[in-house]
Amino acid sequence: MLLFGFLYSSLGFLIGGAIAWLFKEFKEKISIINAVCAGLIFGLISIEIFPKAIELGGWFITIVGVTIGMIIFELLHKVSQHNQMNRNISKERIYNRVGLLLILSFSIHNFPMGITLATSQEYDFTISLLQTILFHNIPEGIILYTPLIMMGINFLNGILISFFVSVPVALGFFIGSFVDLNHPFISTSLISFTVGIILMVTVSEILLPVMEKSTLHRILIYTLIGIGIMGIYLKLF
């Protein structure tokens, strides 16, 4: 199950990366891509991740976790900008920073998945959980690989990143097999913490830069389209 969890997670990210790669020729429409990508993130968080965190641990722990995630992002953001002027940062460096922050966020987010998989006792539930990991990671793969592809990442590094982001699933399974960490407080804290980071990455690194180059209503329309696409996807799968 440890191996299956790792492979299903990696496959989901790779499928998402392949979809992002198919749209790489439209990178001149960066404002549209960024807005739709932001919409996908907002949809994923508001429809699935945030409600799940509240269901597991309640509003208080979720809000505290999101707040801590936002604070951590601000600290990371300031460190990454140390000795650099923001206006002088190249597009490649911006994509690199967005990609690294998303890799960190999704890696942390995948850890509770492995714990849940380890504590599963029923075969049917385990199979459903593996399928959930696979389909859940496809849109996350699109979100993760979009800035990386814009940065010019090569094929081998793309595969390695999918493995790296999926390692926490295997790590969570390994630890969960020996220690009972499947506690609502732990799961909610990890999930809400990553929500805070991902929200800040989305707003400050994806949406705000393109708002300077496009109109607000145009960005809003494509963001809503992204939310709609995510809603339909989650409804189907």
C-alpha positions in Angstrom: 0.0 0.0 0.0 2.9 2.3 0.7 4.2 1.8 -2.9 0.7 2.0 -4.4 0.0 5.3 -2.5 3.2 6.7 -3.8 2.7 5.6 -7.4 -1.0 6.7 -7.6 0.0 10.1 -6.2 2.9 10.5 -8.7 0.7 9.4 -11.6 -1.9 11.9 -10.7 0.6 14.7 -10.7 2.2 13.5 -14.0 -1.2 13.4 -15.7 -1.9 17.0 -14.5 1.6 18.0 -15.7 0.9 16.4 -19.2 -2.3 18.4 -19.4 -0.4 21.6 -18.5 2.2 20.8 -21.1 -0.4 20.5 -23.8 -1.4 24.1 -23.2 2.2 25.4 -23.1 1.8 26.9 -26.6 -0.7 29.3 -25.2 1.8 30.8 -22.8 1.6 34.2 -24.6 -1.9 34.3 -23.1 -0.3 34.3 -19.6 -3.0 36.4 -18.0 -5.7 34.0 -19.1 -3.7 30.9 -17.9 -2.8 32.5 -14.6 -6.4 33.5 -13.9 -7.8 30.1 -14.8 -5.1 28.4 -12.7 -6.0 30.7 -9.8 -9.7 29.7 -10.3 -8.7 26.0 -10.2 -6.9 26.6 -6.9 -9.8 28.6 -5.4 -12.2 26.0 -6.5 -10.2 23.1 -5.1 -9.8 24.9 -1.7 -13.3 26.2 -1.3 -15.2 23.1 -2.6 -13.0 20.3 -1.2 -10.0 21.1 1.0 -11.4 23.8 3.3 -14.7 22.0 4.0 -12.8 18.8 4.7 -10.6 20.6 7.2 -13.6 22.0 9.0 -15.3 18.7 9.0 -12.3 17.0 10.6 -11.3 19.6 13.2 -13.8 22.5 13.3 -13.6 26.2 12.5 -11.2 27.3 15.1 -8.3 24.9 14.3 -8.9 25.5 10.6 -8.7 29.3 10.9 -5.6 29.1 13.1 -3.9 26.8 10.7 -4.7 29.0 7.7 -3.5 32.0 9.5 -0.2 30.3 10.4 0.2 29.2 6.8 -0.2 32.8 5.6 2.3 34.0 8.2 4.8 31.4 7.1 4.3 32.4 3.5 5.0 36.0 4.3 8.3 35.0 6.1 9.3 32.8 3.1 8.3 35.6 0.7 10.5 38.1 2.5 13.4 35.8 2.6 13.2 35.0 -1.1 13.1 38.8 -1.8 16.1 39.5 0.4 18.8 41.4 -1.5 16.5 41.7 -4.6 14.2 44.4 -5.8 10.8 42.9 -6.7 10.4 44.9 -9.9 13.7 43.6 -11.2 12.9 39.9 -10.8 12.6 38.1 -14.1 9.6 36.1 -15.1 11.6 32.9 -14.9 12.6 33.7 -11.3 8.9 34.4 -10.4 7.8 31.1 -11.9 10.6 29.4 -10.1 9.5 30.9 -6.8 5.8 30.0 -7.4 6.8 26.5 -8.3 8.9 26.0 -5.2 6.2 27.3 -2.9 3.6 25.1 -4.5 5.9 22.1 -4.3 6.3 22.8 -0.6 2.5 23.3 -0.1 1.4 20.2 -1.9 4.1 18.1 -0.3 2.8 19.0 3.2 -0.8 18.6 2.0 -0.1 15.0 0.9 1.2 13.8 4.3 -2.2 13.3 5.9 -3.2 11.2 2.8 -0.6 8.7 3.6 -1.6 8.5 7.3 -5.3 7.9 6.3 -4.2 5.2 3.9 -2.2 3.5 6.6 -5.1 3.4 9.0 -7.6 2.1 6.5 -8.8 -1.4 7.5 -11.3 -2.1 4.7 -10.2 -3.2 1.2 -13.0 -1.3 -0.7 -12.3 1.9 1.2 -8.5 1.6 0.5 -9.2 1.2 -3.3 -11.5 4.2 -3.2 -8.9 6.2 -1.3 -6.2 5.3 -3.9 -8.5 6.4 -6.7 -9.3 9.6 -4.8 -5.5 10.3 -4.5 -5.1 9.8 -8.2 -8.0 12.0 -9.4 -7.3 14.6 -6.7 -3.7 15.1 -7.8 -4.6 15.6 -11.5 -5.8 19.2 -11.0 -3.1 19.8 -8.4 -0.6 18.6 -11.1 -2.0 21.2 -13.6 -1.6 23.9 -10.9 1.9 22.8 -9.9 3.3 22.3 -13.4 1.9 25.4 -15.1 4.6 27.8 -13.6 7.3 25.1 -13.9 6.6 24.6 -17.6 6.6 28.4 -18.1 10.0 28.4 -16.4 11.2 25.8 -19.0 11.5 22.7 -16.8 12.8 19.6 -18.6 11.0 16.2 -18.8 13.3 14.4 -16.3 13.1 17.1 -13.7 9.3 17.1 -14.2 9.1 13.4 -13.3 11.5 13.8 -10.3 9.3 16.6 -9.0 6.2 14.4 -9.1 8.1 11.8 -7.2 9.3 14.3 -4.6 5.8 15.7 -4.0 4.5 12.2 -3.6 7.1 11.1 -1.0 5.0 12.5 1.9 2.2 10.1 1.0 4.7 7.2 1.5 6.2 8.8 4.5 2.7 9.4 6.1 1.9 5.7 5.4 5.1 4.5 6.9 4.7 6.6 10.1 1.0 5.9 10.3 1.6 2.2 10.3 3.6 2.4 13.5 2.2 5.5 15.3 -1.5 6.5 15.4 -1.4 10.0 13.9 -4.8 9.8 12.3 -6.1 12.4 14.7 -8.5 15.2 13.6 -6.3 17.9 15.2 -3.2 16.8 13.3 -4.9 16.3 10.0 -6.8 19.6 10.2 -3.6 21.5 11.2 -1.7 20.2 8.3 -4.5 20.7 5.8 -5.4 24.2 6.9 -1.7 25.2 7.1 -1.2 24.3 3.5 -4.4 26.1 2.5 -3.0 29.3 4.0 0.3 29.0 2.0 -1.5 28.1 -1.2 -4.0 31.0 -0.9 -1.2 33.5 -0.4 0.8 32.0 -3.3 -2.2 32.2 -5.6 -3.1 35.8 -4.7 0.4 37.4 -4.5 2.3 35.3 -7.1 -0.3 34.4 -9.7 -3.1 36.9 -9.6 -1.6 40.2 -8.6 1.2 40.2 -11.3 -1.3 39.7 -14.2 -3.7 42.3 -12.8 -1.1 44.9 -13.7 -1.3 43.7 -17.4 -5.0 43.1 -17.8 -8.3 44.4 -16.7 -9.9 43.4 -13.5 -13.2 42.1 -15.0 -11.3 40.0 -17.5 -9.2 38.4 -14.8 -12.4 37.9 -12.7 -14.2 36.2 -15.6 -11.4 33.7 -16.2 -10.9 33.0 -12.5 -14.6 32.2 -12.2 -14.2 29.9 -15.3 -11.4 28.1 -13.4 -13.6 27.7 -10.3 -16.4 26.3 -12.5 -14.1 23.8 -14.2 -12.9 22.6 -10.8 -16.4 22.3 -9.5 -17.5 20.2 -12.5 -14.3 18.0 -12.2 -14.9 17.4 -8.5 -18.6 16.6 -9.1 -17.6 14.0 -11.7 -14.8 12.4 -9.7 
